[in-house]
Amino acid sequence: MALSTKGLMHLFVVYVVWSSTYLAIRVAVAPGSGFPPFLMGGTRMVLAGLILLALAAIGGHRLKMTKDEFIRTAIAGVLLWVGGNGLVVWAEQSANSGFACLMVSSSPIWVAFINAVQARRLPSPLLIASLLLGFAGIGVLMAPAIMSGNAAEFSSGIALTLAAISWAAGSVYQTRCPVSLETPVASGYQHLISSLGFFLLALIFQEPVPQPTTSAWAAWAYLVIFGSVLAFTSFVYSLRLLPINIAMTYAYVNPVLALFLGAWLLDEPITAWTIAGAVMVIVSVFGIFRDRYRQEQRQANADGARQVASTSTE
């Protein structure tokens, strides 16, 4: 079956833009940029949320939320954006963009771990092996900071690990507690609600008034327009137009592209530890997706067999 050309174009946008957002965050909050991390993230969330809701209104989507939808949207938004993205923004004050992307790309590993714990049943051998390999890969990525005793690097690594866990928890929650809002509407409200969390953190940490450099402003604008609006919309379209196993390949491509972009544009080093950890995490994610595909195929075959049995008895 031929793949949708439009779907592949949207997937290409996801490949490039989501890989480059980590580089943009690094440019926006690096020392000397003039942008405190949480104020940068909060202002980005406000504008991106307003744009998403404006586009949803133009498209004729329902904007009014029920109380239950508001609560579920708020919980998902806090986990995904304040916990997930907020910790990335904080960590990238000292962490390289490629390293940050690699650590966050472990989110599917944590999703599988959370689902396995909640299911309270023994995972398949493939899933167990994939989880162990993924956790080992995270350890390899963290090894240089641990061995060097660099407190800033170690703290950034811990923050990025927590970011991946928070993003995974938000993804699981969003899947299990869905809302009937259209995707752009839900995302727009998530952005707006999460901005309150960012601004609260900015107050708690007493961040100074932003005085961004020109490059920091450019990175901020890129995150708003391309990172939050364009790439998110393209990801939704790729899920609709392409098989799920094709659409989810961004999880393998983004870390590699992020490493390349960081090395090319910011002269970030790529060490043997980085390559080894990256390979382990990416292979782990592949194994997890493969295990999920096998489970879905078994379920589909079982459903088909039940349908055939039911038809034959009528």
MOQUIQUI-V468156 format. One record per residue. SS is DSSP state (@ for helix, = for strand, . for the rest). PHI is phi in degrees with one decimal (NA if undefined). Layout:
ss=<SS | SS>
phi=<PHI | PHI>
//
This chain:
ss=<. | . | . | . | @ | @ | @ | @ | @ | @ | @ | @ | @ | @ | @ | @ | @ | @ | @ | @ | @ | @ | @ | @ | @ | @ | @ | @ | @ | . | . | . | . | . | . | . | @ | @ | @ | @ | @ | @ | @ | @ | @ | @ | @ | @ | @ | @ | @ | @ | @ | @ | @ | @ | @ | @ | . | . | . | . | . | . | . | . | @ | @ | @ | @ | @ | @ | @ | @ | @ | @ | @ | @ | @ | @ | @ | @ | @ | @ | @ | @ | @ | @ | @ | @ | @ | . | . | . | . | . | @ | @ | @ | @ | @ | @ | @ | @ | . | . | @ | @ | @ | @ | @ | @ | @ | @ | @ | @ | @ | @ | @ | . | . | . | . | . | @ | @ | @ | @ | @ | @ | @ | @ | @ | @ | @ | @ | @ | @ | @ | @ | @ | @ | @ | @ | @ | @ | @ | @ | . | . | @ | @ | @ | @ | @ | @ | @ | @ | @ | @ | @ | @ | @ | @ | @ | @ | @ | @ | @ | @ | @ | @ | @ | @ | @ | @ | . | . | . | . | . | . | @ | @ | @ | @ | @ | @ | @ | @ | @ | @ | @ | @ | @ | @ | @ | @ | @ | @ | @ | @ | @ | @ | . | . | . | . | . | . | . | . | . | @ | @ | @ | @ | @ | @ | @ | @ | @ | @ | @ | @ | @ | @ | @ | @ | @ | @ | @ | @ | @ | @ | @ | @ | @ | @ | @ | @ | . | . | @ | @ | @ | @ | . | . | @ | @ | @ | @ | @ | @ | @ | @ | @ | @ | @ | @ | @ | @ | @ | @ | @ | . | . | . | . | . | @ | @ | @ | @ | @ | @ | @ | @ | @ | @ | @ | @ | @ | @ | @ | @ | @ | @ | @ | @ | @ | @ | @ | @ | @ | @ | @ | @ | @ | @ | @ | @ | @ | @ | @ | @ | @ | @ | @ | @ | @ | . | .>
phi=<NA | -70.4 | -82.5 | -65.4 | -63.7 | -62.7 | -63.3 | -66.7 | -65.1 | -65.8 | -65.5 | -62.5 | -61.1 | -61.7 | -53.4 | -74.0 | -71.9 | -65.9 | -70.6 | -87.7 | -64.9 | -66.7 | -66.3 | -63.1 | -62.0 | -59.9 | -63.9 | -71.8 | -119.0 | -61.9 | -51.6 | 91.3 | -74.2 | 83.7 | -114.9 | -61.3 | -61.0 | -76.0 | -69.2 | -61.3 | -65.4 | -66.2 | -66.9 | -62.2 | -62.2 | -61.5 | -66.4 | -62.5 | -62.9 | -64.7 | -65.0 | -61.4 | -69.8 | -64.4 | -64.0 | -65.4 | -65.2 | -61.7 | -78.6 | 79.7 | -81.5 | -69.4 | -102.7 | -72.5 | -107.4 | -81.4 | -61.6 | -65.1 | -64.3 | -63.0 | -62.9 | -66.3 | -65.2 | -65.5 | -62.4 | -62.7 | -63.5 | -65.8 | -67.4 | -73.8 | -98.0 | -70.1 | -73.3 | -70.9 | -72.5 | -61.8 | -68.6 | -65.1 | -60.0 | -64.1 | -66.2 | -75.6 | -64.3 | -126.2 | -86.9 | -66.9 | -65.0 | -64.6 | -61.6 | -61.5 | -63.8 | -61.9 | -65.0 | -72.5 | -67.4 | -79.8 | -52.9 | -58.3 | -64.7 | -70.1 | -60.4 | -62.8 | -65.3 | -61.9 | -63.4 | -65.1 | -66.2 | -68.9 | -70.9 | 55.4 | -140.1 | -66.1 | -66.9 | -68.6 | -55.9 | -63.5 | -67.6 | -60.4 | -63.3 | -66.3 | -63.6 | -62.3 | -64.8 | -64.5 | -63.6 | -64.8 | -63.0 | -62.2 | -62.4 | -64.8 | -63.0 | -82.3 | -55.2 | -57.9 | -66.1 | -67.2 | -71.0 | -79.2 | 73.4 | -74.2 | -64.8 | -65.0 | -65.7 | -65.1 | -61.9 | -63.4 | -62.4 | -63.6 | -61.5 | -69.6 | -63.9 | -63.8 | -62.2 | -63.5 | -66.2 | -64.5 | -63.6 | -64.5 | -62.2 | -64.9 | -65.9 | -64.2 | -62.1 | -64.0 | -72.0 | -86.4 | -126.8 | -73.1 | -117.0 | -87.0 | -71.2 | -64.2 | -56.0 | -62.1 | -67.9 | -60.0 | -66.6 | -60.2 | -67.8 | -59.1 | -61.6 | -65.4 | -65.0 | -67.5 | -60.6 | -63.3 | -64.5 | -63.0 | -67.5 | -64.4 | -63.8 | -62.0 | -68.6 | -60.6 | -89.4 | 51.3 | -68.2 | -74.4 | -63.1 | -62.6 | -135.9 | -66.0 | -75.0 | -60.2 | -66.9 | -67.5 | -61.9 | -62.9 | -64.2 | -60.6 | -63.5 | -62.1 | -64.0 | -67.6 | -76.8 | -86.8 | -68.3 | -91.6 | -96.8 | -67.5 | -66.7 | -63.5 | -62.4 | -64.8 | -64.4 | -61.3 | -65.9 | -63.6 | -66.2 | -78.4 | -100.7 | -123.7 | -58.7 | -58.8 | -68.1 | -81.6 | -61.3 | -80.5 | -66.2 | -57.6 | -65.7 | -91.9 | -78.7 | -56.8 | -60.6 | -66.6 | -64.2 | -63.2 | -61.6 | -63.8 | -64.3 | -63.2 | -69.1 | -74.2 | -96.5 | -118.6 | 56.6 | -75.8 | -73.0 | -115.7 | -98.8 | -62.9 | -61.7 | -62.3 | -64.6 | -62.8 | -63.8 | -62.6 | -60.9 | -64.5 | -66.5 | -65.8 | -64.1 | -61.3 | -62.7 | -59.9 | -62.6 | -66.4 | -64.8 | -65.0 | -63.8 | -65.2 | -62.6 | -62.5 | -63.1 | -65.2 | -65.8 | -62.2 | -65.3 | -64.4 | -66.0 | -65.5 | -63.2 | -65.5 | -65.1 | -65.3 | -64.6 | -63.5 | -63.7 | -65.9 | -67.5 | -71.2 | -91.2 | -80.5>
//
